[in-house]
Amino acid sequence: MPWTRQHLITLEELSLAEIEQLHATAAVFKKQLLSGTRKHPALSGKTVVNLFLEPSTRTRMAFDMAAKRLSADVISFDAASSSTTKGETLRDTAQNIEALQADIIVIRHAASGSPLYLSKILGIPVINAGDGAHEHPTQGLLDTFTMKEHLGPLKGRKVVILGDILFSRVARSNIYALTKMGANVTLVGPSTLVPHAFTELGVEVSHDLRSALADAEVVMLLRIQHERQGSSHFPSLGEYTSMFGLGPINRGVEIDSDLADGDRSVILEQVTNGIAVRMAALYLCSGGHPEYATLLD
């Protein structure tokens, strides 16, 4: 099946076959990274613009590294240096970037729907690096890629997503990917952050951490999204930790340091996987063929 998408906006619209194509291509690139191969010429001569109008460290660095590993030139904008601070519209900013002969735009924006909007008005690939509380597709891809590396096929596996589901774009992307892959997903947290309405997405909802963890094979922790909450959705951090924290990241709130640094934690492994997955996204959306992926190494 050929890859036909120019943009990567949401995992909700991807088929299982497309998710598997992205994973397979990422696996090839990860093999290269671990073998010491520093660069592949797939994007040689192309320019990738990271338009990050919302704060980011890991995602921005991973996209920057991924583009450079594919031999692209990289230009990074952030909210402080962008003309949007002077009142320029997102449309004008993006169209000016395209007019400067950029080949791909990676956008992170606080407004849900921003990447989709740009994909409708630009003629170059747009990749969503996180839009409001909507989606974070490459994060969902790297999370599921990591799970597959450890567990194999995810069909029938129980995955628990714990924490601030309501305001989490990461949770939404993972829900779409995991359910397409056949995993049994349970969302856990206080009722204010994990409303029953999420069951409409084909997942279970629980407010009892102990019972939810009883037979879980993967536990994904989400930090509290303070920046997206207009008001507090739980009485105090102490109460949240006592009911839904693992152990006695916001270390000490969602997870204890001993667990975060323990031998079952794959947090740092995901950093490397994040580069490989974003290399796959950039490669495929720029016209790379998944059937040639095995030839890349």
N, C-alpha and C positions, 0 to 999 in steps of 0.2 A: 504493500500500500504506500503510494508516494505521499510525502508531506506537502500539503497544499496551502497551509496558512502563512500569511505574510506577517501576522501579528500574534502576540501571546498576551491576551487580555485577562482571561479567566479560565479556571479549570472546569467550571460548570458547563461550558460549551464543548469541551474536548471529549472525544470518545475514548474508550478503554484502549483501543489500538494506538491512538495518538499519544496517550500517556506512556504506553509501553515503548513507543518509538523514541520518545524523549529520554526515557530511562536507559534504553539500550545504547543510545548515542552518548549519554553521560558516562556509561560504564567504559566505553572506549576511551573517552577523554580522561577519565580517572586513571585508567591503566597507564596512559601516557604520563600523567602527572607523577605517579608513583615510580615510574621507570626512570625518571630524570629528564625526560624529553621536555624541554622548556617552552618550545614554541611550535605551533603548526601554522602553515601559511594560508589557511582557509579564508581569512579576512584581510589578507595583505592588500594594502592600497585603499582599504575602506576606513571610514571614520565613525566611531561610536560616540554618541553624546549622552552622558549621564546627566539627565535633568532632574535633580533631586531638590524638590521644593518643600520637602519635609525632612527633618533631621534623620540621619542614618549613619551608622559606622560600618557594621558588618556587611549589610547588603550592598552598599555603595562600593566598598573595597572588593567584595567578591565579584561584582560586575566589572569593575576596573581591571582586576586581575584576569578574569575570564577573557575579556576583549584583548588584552595584551598577549595572553597565551595563544590567541588565534591570529596574532600579528597585526591587529588593528591599531590605528591611532585612536587615542582616547582623549576626549575633552570633557571635563566635569564642571557642572554648574551647581550651585547650591542656592538656598533661599536668600542668603545674605548678599551674594554677588549677582543675583539675577535682577534684570530690569523690572521684574514683577514688583519689586519693592518700591519702584517709582510710579507704579500704576499701570505698567504695560500688561495687557491681557495675556492669558496663557496661549491663546490662538496666535497672537502676534509674535510672542517669543518663539513658539514652535515653528511657525512659518519662516521666521528669520533664520532659525537653525537649519531648516531644510534648504533655504536659499543659499546658505553658506556651504552647501554641498555635503552635508552630513548624510550618512548612509543608513544609520539606525539611531532611534531615540529610545533610551531607557528612562522611564519617568516614574517618579515617586511623588505623590501629591496627597494632601489632606482631604481633598474632595473626591468622594466616590464617583466613578464614572469618567474621571479625567482622561485615563488612557484610551477608553473607548471613544471619547470625543475626538481626541487627536487622530485616532486611526481612521476616522471618517473624513478628515480634512487634509491629511498628509498622504503623500505618495510613497513614503518610505516605511519600513517596519517600525512598529511601536511595541515595546515590551513593558508590561506592567511590573513595576518593582514595589507595588503597594499603593492602593488608593483608598484612603479613608478607612472605614470599617468594612469595606466591600470584600476585596480579595488580595492575596499575595501569592500568585500562582507559582513562582519559582521556589518559594519556601515550602509550599505544599508538595511540589515535585521532589525537592531534596529530602524532605521528611520521609516520604513514602519510599524513595530510593534507598534511604538508610535502613528502613524497616525491612525491605526486601533483601538487602545484603545479609541481614542477620537471621531472618525467618524464612526466606524463600517466598513463594506465592502467598499473598495476604488473604486469599479467600478462606473465610471461616475463622480467621484470627481475631481475637478480641483486643481492640485498641481503646484505651480510656484517654479522653482529652479532659484535662482538669484545669479549672480556673475561670478566667474572665472570657466566656464564650460570646457573650452578647456584643462586645465591642471589638472582637478579635477577627481581623481579616485572615490571619493565619488559620484559625479554627475553620472558617468557611472553606478555604481552599483545601484543607485536609479532609474535611467532610466530603466534599465533592469527589476528590481523588480516591479516598478510602472506600466509599460506598460503591464507586464504579469498579473497584478492584475486588469487591466481595468481602471486605472486612466487616466485622460486627463492631460498630462504634457506639460507645457510651460516653455521654457528656456529663461531667460532674462539677458541681459548685453550688453556691447559694442560689435560691430560686430567683433572686433579683438579677443574677448574671447568667443563669441557665434556665430560661423560661421553657415551659412545656411545648411551646410552638415549634421548637427545633425538631420535634419528632416528625414533622412534615417532611423533613429532609431524609428520612429513612434511618434515623438513629434513635437510641434510647436516651432518656434523660433521667438522672439520678441526683439526689441531694444527700446521699449517704455514702461517704467516701470509703468506709471500711468494706461495705458489701460490693461496691463497684470494683475495688481492687482485688477482690478475692480470687478471681480467675483471669485477671488481665495479663496479656502477654507483652503489651507495650503501654507505657504511661507517658503521655505528653503533657508537660506543664506549660501553662501560659501565664505570663506576668499580668498584673493588674494594669489595665490601660488607663492610667489616670488622665492622660492628655485628651482622651475621647469621652470621658464621663463628665457630664454637666454637673452632677452632684454625686455624693457618695452612695454606693449601692450595697454597702454593708456597714454595720455599726462602727467597727474599728479594725485596724490591722491585726491587733491582738486576737480579736474574736475570729477573724478570717483564718489566721494561722492555726488557731487551736482546732478549728473544724475542718479545714481543707488544705493545710500545709503538710508537706511530706517531710517528716523529721521535725525537731523542736522549732540576668536573673535578678530578682530582689532577694539576695541571699538572706536567709533567716525569716523570710515572709512566706514565699511559695515553697521553698526547698531548703533543706539544711545543707551546709557546705560539704559534709561528709558524703551525702548522696550525690551532689553535683559533681564531686571529684572521684566518686567510687568507680569500681571496675565494671559496673553495668551501665554507667553513663556513656552516652555517645555524643555528648554535646560538642566536643572538639572535633570528633570525626565528621560531624555534620558541616563543619567549616570547610574542610577539604571537599566534601561532596557538593557543597554549595558552589564552588568554583566549577566543578565538572558539569553540574546541571545547567549552570548559566552559560557555559561554553556551548552546551547542546542547544539551548534556546536561541542563542545568537547565531549559531551555525545553521540551524534549520530555518529560522525565520529570514535569514539572508539568502536563502536559496539552496542550501546544502541538501543533499539527497541522503535520506536515512539508509538506503540500500548500499551506499558507499561507506557507511560508518566503519565497517570492519576493515576497510582499506586504509583508514586514517592512521593506524599504528603500524 
